[in-house]
Amino acid sequence: MEVYDNNYRGPVYIERRTNGLGTAGFVLSLITFIFGWVPVFGWIIWVLGLVFSFIGMFRRPRGLAIAGFIISLIDVILILFLFAVIAAALGIAGASTALYTML
C-alpha cells in the first residue's frame, strides 16, 4: 500500500499485517458449523479449525482467530449434543424393543 507524504519525495510503503492462521481457523470453524454432522469430515475440519484458531490467537491481529476459537468450541458442543440425541434415540428404541421381547 502506498501512502504519499508531502515532506518526503516518494511513496512510503506501509505493511499490512494479516493473520493467515487465524483467518484459516475462522473459515474452517464456519465450515464445521455447517458440515459438523458428517462423521469423519466434520471432526477433522473441526480439529484443524480449533488448532489454527488457537495458534492464530498468539499473533496479531487476533479478531478472526478469537472468533474462530469460540465458534470451534460452540461447534464441539453442538456436535456432541447431536450425537447424544442420536444415541438416546437409538437407545430408547432398543430399550423398548427389549421390553417387548421380555413380556
C-alpha positions, 0 to 999 in steps of 0.5 A: 500500500502506498501512502504519499507524504508531502515532506518526503519525495516518494511513496512510503510503503506501509505493511499490512499485517494479516493473520493467515492462521487465524483467518484459516481457523475462522473459515474452517470453524464456519465450515464445521458449523455447517458440515459438523454432522458428517462423521469423519469430515466434520471432526477433522475440519473441526480439529484443524479449525480449533488448532489454527484458531488457537495458534492464530490467537498468539499473533496479531491481529487476533479478531478472526482467530478469537472468533474462530476459537469460540465458534470451534468450541460452540461447534464441539458442543453442538456436535456432541449434543447431536450425537447424544440425541442420536444415541438416546434415540437409538437407545430408547428404541432398543430399550423398548424393543427389549421390553417387548421381547421380555413380556 
